[in-house]
Amino acid sequence: MSQTTILGNGVLVTDTQQPEVIRNGAVAWQGKRLVAVGNEAAVRSQFPEAAWLDACGGVIHPGLVNLHHHFYSALARGLDPGANMANFGEVLDRLWWRLDRALDLDTVRISAELCAADCVRWGNTTVFDHHASPSAIAGSLDVIADAMRGAGLSAVLCYEVTDRNGPQQAAAGIDENLRFLETTRHDPRIRGVFGLHASFTLRDETLRAVAEQRTASDGCHIHVAEDPVDVAATRETFGVGPVERLARFGLLDDRALLAHGIHLDAADFETIAHHGATVIHNPESNNNNGVGRLDTVVTSNFGCRVGLGTDGMSSAVQRALRSAFLTHRGATRDPMSGFDTLPELLGNNVEIARRFFDEPQLGTLTAGAPADVIVIDAPPPTPIGPENTFGHLVYGLSEAPVRHTVARGAVVLENFRHTTLDPAALAVRANELAPSLWDRFHQLPWGTPFLGSAS
């Protein structure tokens, strides 16, 4: 039998949707599964020989799920694009589409490792990444998967298929997704989803090939209506909007992950709800790019599931939740709003992760669930219960560091220190690789000719 470990001396919150709050709570696990959850005294009496991990009065919480990340952007910090960017199309063309073309497998790896370290530091035990490296497509997802395994995290990965670099690279992106999906289909920690960039950079032939070659359970992860350019260019070129286009090709289903969705209309949201797809809110990134705001209340009222991502801005999901809350209040000018649909975001992330990993108890602290547990280092200074956990999260826990991160039973962050990664060594390695990456970046032209063109 595996060694039993108890994490206690904290305030235990069992899940993000209908939490039970236990003031003197504890969890115990053996191997990768929780075996006991409850009052600390009772758990310790059940396993008197167990190893002990002290929460130091903090909040014991399920590991967090990040539904939309971009690991490949990690080395962009401080990069001067050397070009003016007046709108989102220019941000893509002059920054991100040059950066992804400059990546090689070494910089793909270090970018993934840097983000994995941040995910661990902020309590993300499961993360969905959306990757692009047009000069290093084959095997790129294996490199990222190795980084996630090394960190001890669970991940759902994809390669971003696009026609903006020509049909050969689009085909290579399809092949990378298909290969990775097949090799990870039964992996307990690493899974795949079919990656697509955005409708306005995808020809009909490419979407048709994806629809014909993927299996029904694969799902797709795609940017949708992040900026009006996606909607306008798609309609002008293909005669329909991005959501209707996905539906026509059979790519809209209950595993479809639609990042952003800011510039969709009522008919689009009705279609998304009908097919059971998920809209992923990325409030910090949206603010940074000046592309607008997803109205999560309106979107939810149409019956859409709305999740939460960080879109490469950071790995701090709880901070993204706070940003969503404050952005909502700022837009509505209603100081009483935000408590209706926003508490559902983290729970919806968990629901999607369960679906992809076939783990119905993932994201909860119950016996038999995966041992994904974090301790947020913010002992509640006022009473906390099921009725006000969201308020504690937004107004206090979202700004607090994570003391411990336990991912499938492995303590990957202990008393604020990484056990599987060395962030300082990663920073040294990143500083060795970044100058060459930036040189390649500056040698690449901008002015991508393809922004959606009819076949």
Secondary structure, DSSP 8 states (H G I E B T S, - for coil): ---EEEEEEEEEE--SSS--EEEEEEEEEETTEEEEEEEHHHHHHH-TT-EEEE-TT-EEEE-EEEEEE-GGGGGGTT---SS---SHHHHIIIIIHHHHHH--HHHHHHHHHHHHHHHHHTTEEEEEE-B--TTS-TTHHHHHHHHHHHHT-EEEE-B-B-STT-HHHHHHHHHHHHHHHHHTTT-SSEEE-EEEEEGGG--HHHHHHHHHHS-TTS-EEEEESSSHHHHHHHHHHHSS-HHHHHHHTT--STTEEEEE-TT--HHHHHHHHHHT-EEEE-HHHHHHHT-----HHHHHHTT-EEEE--TTS-S-HHHHHHHHHHHHHHHHT-TT-SSSSTTHHHHHHHHHHHHHHT-TTTTS-STTSB--EEEES---SS---TTTHHHHHHHTGGGS-EEEEEETTEEEEETTEESS--HHHHHHHHHHHHHHHHHHHHHS----S-SS---
